[in-house]
């Protein structure tokens, strides 16, 4: 077991124990009454109210303080059946005729992102009334990780061995995680009409297979965290037709507001969105300025992350369409950051997209455009933090990994919009450098002499096995540029 996995296995197991406890209650008598002897489908017997019974009122809001439709479970620590209620249209769930004693409350919602809160212990006195306020923090039903810009530790003289460290930001909150670096073999089936490097790129038409030492497990894991530094970040949202189809519930917009809510008043954020017209294809951008709109439109500037920006974010739900002009918009936003970002704050660009540019032209043109924005990011000292959302067919994870790797940023990837809440909640700590990262060291070997040369880029996949209670596996792309 790697150091990383061992450390993460020590995470709080309260949620697992609680889930098991709920399962035991359900097995004994069903949720909301019925008892062990009740027949399936039959209503619970109704008796005279207990003279000592009281009531519990639960007021539920989302992470932004807005009332939310949620499901609320009220359980007793003495093993009485769990009672379930849905909140009304103002976020309130009421439990009447509740017997006194020690209780727990669990509230959860799936819209627009999975969120919940658990209160492990409250006490209802005889004939008492309890008012419980619950603010639901976004949760990820699936593990999500950010992979930072690599550090190359060692390269063998023959170019066949490479040792490097990947900073991993974990926002999964799972009690058990194992991470493996997967072997890579070139895919000859995707080299037509233009060659595509799957494992190692550098020279024309070059690629090379590799294996990972230590069966893919990390050689070493260390933990690192920085001092909090106020930031000035551009938040750039893809509004193209091909991207917003990945986000039917506009979770990216909730995430943008959650990001603003989670930042400090010492930080500054410039909100922007991009999409361009393709008249011939009938794909038209609805943004007021194309391909890039920076808000406020009358006076674009960096602002304190306050709720005043929420209506602007919400308006983007009606401004969807067009094509993704990714690199052109990144370049223009970096120009804006360089000129307008307030001094004394850490600059950055947060990019939310599927990673595909639909306007850059040929493969060579797109590669040149990518390298141009990487160079501009480095010269303006504004690393790019990428938040990718799409499945493997409709998104380009390696492209976003290259942007983060080349600019000193961090690449996040979400297979579905459910994961965006946790990612956006972590972004302020990533931007102000106080986030804890796991510095995870790997070594890879290639049978091809000179496979790992200065200037080449290694592409690969990290596989995470996550075991909150039932284990599952996710994969995340990474890129390592060899200096």
N, C-alpha and C positions, 0 to 999 in steps of 0.2 A: 504494500500500500504506500503510495507516495505521501510526502509530507503535506502536500496540498490537501489530499483527500482525508488524511488523518485529522488535520486541523478542522476541516469543514464538518467531519463526522461528530465533532463536539458541539455542534449547533443545538440550540434549544429544541427539545423534543415535545414541547407542550402541545403543539398542534396535532402531532401524531397521537399522543395519549388521549387528547380530547376527542379526536375522530374515532378512536377505538371505543371510548366511553359512549359516544353517541350510538355507535353500531350495536353495542351491548344493550343499550336502552331500547333501540328499535327492535332487536331480536326478542327482547322480553315482552314487548307489548305494543309496539308501533308508536309512531310519532303523533302526539296530540291526544292520547287516551286509548282506551280499549282494554288494557290489562292483559295478562297472560292468558286468561280464560275466555277473552272475547272472541266471537266468531269473525272470520274475515268478512269485511264489508258491512258488518252490523254496527249500528251506532252505539256509542258508549252509554251505559246506564246513567240516568240522571237522578241524582239524589238531592236532598235538601242542602243548600249552601252551608258550608262550614261557617259558624259564627265568627271565627278568627280570621277568615279569608280577607285578603287585601287585593291590591291591584298594582300592576307595573306598566308604566308608559315608557315606550322607547322612541326617542326622537332621532331619526337617522338622516345624516347629510353625507354628501360625497366629500372628497378631499378638498374641494373648493368652498365648502360651507353651504352648498345648495341642497335643498330637500331632494331625496332620491327614492325611487321605487326599489324596495329591497325585501328580502325574506329575513325574518327574525326568529330565532329559536330561543326559547326560555327553558332552561333545564334546572333540575334540583340536584344538589350534591348528595342528597340521600337516596338517589336512584329512582325517584318518581318519574313518570313518563315525560318526555320532552314535549313542549307545546310550541306549535309553529303558527306564526301570523305573517301576513303581508302588510307592508305599510300602505297608508292611504296616499292620496295625491299630494299631501303636504309632508310626507315622510314620517308619519306617526303610526306605530303599532301599539295597540292597547290589549293588555291581558287582564281580564277581570276574574274574580273568584279564585285567586291564587293563594294556596296554602302558605303560611309563613315558613321561614327557614332560609338556609343558605342557597343561593341560586348562581347560575352563570348565564350569560347572554352572548349569543353569536349572531351577527348580522352580516349578510353578504348580498352582493348585487353583481350582475354580469353586464350591465349597460352603463356607459359605452365601453368600459373596460372592466374586467373582473376586479372586485374590490371587497374588502371586508374588515371587520374588527371583532375581537373577542374580549369580553370582560369576564375574567375567571371567577370572580367572587363578589356578590352583593348579598345583603341580608334584608329580608322582608320581615318586619316585626308584625305581631298579630294586629289585624285590622289596619295595617299600615298601607302607605302609598309610596311607591318609588318612581322617580323620574330619572331615566337613564339617557344621556346624550352620547351618541356614537357617530364618529366621523370615519368613514370608510377609506382606508388607504388602499391604493391600487395593489393588486396581487398578480403574480404571473402564474397561470396554470401550467406553463412550461418554463423550464429554466432559460435564462437569458444571460449572455455574457458579452462583455466588450473586450476587444483585443487591441492593445496599444502598439505603438511603434517599437520595433524590435531592437535588441542590442546584439550585435554579432560578437561573440566571445572569442572564437578561435576558428581558423580555416587552415586545413592541412596544406603543405607545400604542393602536393599533387592535385589539389582542388577536388578531392573525392570525399572529404569529411568536412562538415560544417557544424559548429556548435553555436547556439544562439539562445537568447532569453526573450520570452514573450510576456509582457505585462498583461495579466488577465483581471478584468473587473467583474466580480460576481454579483449579480442582482437576483439570483435564483431563490435564495432563502431556503434551500433544501438542507436536510440534515445529513445527507451523504452524497458526495460527488467524487467520481473518478474521472480523470482526464487522460486521453491518449492522443498522440500525434500519429495520424494514419499514414501508411506507406502510399506512394504515388507512382503511377505508371502512365506514360503518355497515351492519350486516346487518339489513335490514327483516324478514327471516323469523323473527327470534327475539324480536319485540316483542309477541307475543300469548301469554297474555292481559295481561301486564304489560310495559311498556316496559323495555328493557334497553339501556343505553349501551354501545357496543362500543369507541368511540374517545375520547370526551370526555363526562364526566358532570358535572352541576352543577344547572342549572335543570330543572324538571319536563319530562320527555319530550325533553330536549335531547341531541343528539349532533352530531358534526361530523367530516368526513373531514380527513385531513392527509397531507402528503408530507414526506419528510426531505430536507434539503439535502445536498449532496455525495454524491448517489446513495446516501444512507443510511450512508455510512462516517463514522467519528468525525472531528470537526474537530480534535480534539487528545486525546492520552492522556498522563497523568502518573501516576507511581507514588507511593503513599503507604503508610506503615506507622507504627504507634504503639508506645509503650512497653508492656511486659508488665505487666498489672495483675491480681492475683488476682480471681477472680469467685465469685459465689454464684448458681447457676443452677438453676431448676426445669426438670426434664426431663419433659415431659408427652407420653405415648404414647397414641395413639388405639387402642382395643381393640375398636371396633365391628365388626360383621359386614361392613359395606360396605367398611371399610378393610383389614382383615386379609386379605381375599380378594386384594388386590393384592400380598401378601407371603407366598406359600405356603411359603417356606423360612425364615420368621422372620428375615430379614436385618436387620430393624429392631432385633431383640433382640441379635444379634451387634453391630450398630452401637452400641447403647446401652452395651454392655460395652466396646467399643473406645473410645468417648468417655470413659468413666471411666478406662480404662487410659492414655489419651493426656493426661489432665489432670494437674495437679501436686497435691502434697499440701497446697499452700497454698490450693487452690480448694475450693469446697464445692458439693455437688449434692444436690437434693431430688428423688427419683424419684417419679413419679406416673403414673396411668393413668386413662382415662375411657371410659365407655360407660353408657348408660341403658336402662331397660326400655321396651319397647312390647308390653304384654301382648296387646293386640288383634291385633297382627300376628305374635305368637309370637316376637318378638325379645327375648331376655332377656340382660341383662348378667351375666357370671359374676364380676364384681369383688366383693370383700367389702363395699365401701362404694360407693354409687351416688349420683350419676353420677361421682363423683371419689374415687379412693383415693390417699392420699399415704402413702408408706412411711417408716419402719416403721409398720404400722397401729396398734400399741399406743402409739406415741409418735412421731408424724410430726415430722421435723426434717431440717435440712441436715447432711450427713455428708461426711467426707473421701472422695474418689473412690478407694475401695479395692476389692479383690477380694471383700470380705465381702458386697458388694451383688450379686454375680453370681447366687447362687441365687435371689434375689428377682426379678431380671430374667428368669431362665430360667423361673420359675413362671408368667410371663405367657403363655407358650405354651399353657397349659391354662385360661386365663381370658379367652377370646375370645367375643364375641357382643354382641348388643344394638344400640342405635342411637347415632349420633354426637351427643352433646350438647356441641358444640364451644364455643359462646360462654359458656354457663353454666360449663363447666369451666375455661375460660381465666380468667373473672372470679374464680372461687373460688381458683384457683392464684395469681393476682396478689395477692389478699388475703393468702394464706399467705406469699408472698414478702415483702410489705411488713412483716409483723409478725415473721417468723421469720428472715429473711436476716441473717447476721452483719454487723456494721458494718465499714466499711473495705474492702469488696469491691464490685466492679462487679456490679450486679444484672442479671438477664436471665431470660427464659423461652424455652426451646427447645421448640417445638411440632412434633410428628411426626404428620401427618394427611393426608387427601386434600383438605381445605379445605371440605368440605360439612358443614353443620349440619342434622341431620334432625329437630330438635325445636323450632326457634326460631319456627315458625309461618309467617305470611304473609311475602311479600317485604319489606314495610315493617317488619314486626316484626324480621326478620333483619337488615335494614340498621340498625335502631336498636340491636340487640344488638351488632352489629359496632362501631358508633361508641362504644358504652358501654365496651367492653373497650379500645378504642384510647385513650379518655380516661383510663381507669383505669391503663393502662400508662404513659402519659405522666406522670400525677400521682405515680405510685410510682417513676418513673425506672427502669423495668424494660423495656427494649426487647424485642420479640418476634422471635426468630429462627425462621423457619418452614422446615420440611423437608417438602416435599410429595412424595407418592408416589401416582401413578395415571396412567392415560392421559387424554387430553383429554375423553373421554366421561364418565368416572367421577370426575374430579377437578375442582377449581375453583382453577386457578392464579391468576387475577386476585384472588380473595378473599384468598389468602395473601399476594400482593404488596401488597394494600392494608393488611393487618395490619403487615407489615414496614415499608412506607413510612410509615404513620401513626405508628409508634412509634420510629422510628430504628433499626430492626433490619436484617436481611438475609434475603432470600427465596431458598431453594434449591428446586429442583424435580428430581425423578428420574422418568423415564418408566418405569423398571422397578427392581426391588430390587437389581440388579447394581451400581447406582451408589451405593448407600447407604454402603458401606464408606469410599469416598473422602470423602464428605460428612461423616460422623461423625468421621473422622480430622482434618478441617480445623476442626471446631467449637471446640475449645479455643483455637486461635489467633484465631478470630473473636471469641470471648467475651472473651478477655483483651487484645484490640485490637492484638496484634502482627502479625496477618496482613497480607500485602502486598495492596493493592487497586490496581486500574487505574482511575483517575479518567477516565472516558470521556465527552467532551463532544459533544453532538448539537444540531442545530437543526431544528425542524419548522415547516412553513408550512401554514396552512389558508386556503381560499378563503372561509370563513364569517367575516364581521366579528364580533369579540368572541368567537371560539371559545375563547380561552384567557383566562379571567377568574380573579381571585383567588377561592379556595375551590373551583374546579373541579378535577377529577382527570383526567389523561390516561392512558389505557390503551394498551399497545402490546406489540410483540413484537421481541425481539432475535434475529437469526438468526446462528448461529455455524457457519462452515465449518471443519471440523477435519480435518487431514491428517497423521495419524501415519505412514501410507504410502498407504493408499487413503482418499480424501477422502469425508466424509459431512457432512450438515447436521443440526443440531438447532435447535430454537426454544425460547426461554424468555420468559415474560411479565414485564412490568414495569408499575409505576404511578408517576406523578409527580403529587403534589398541589401545586397552585399557591398559594403563600402570599398 
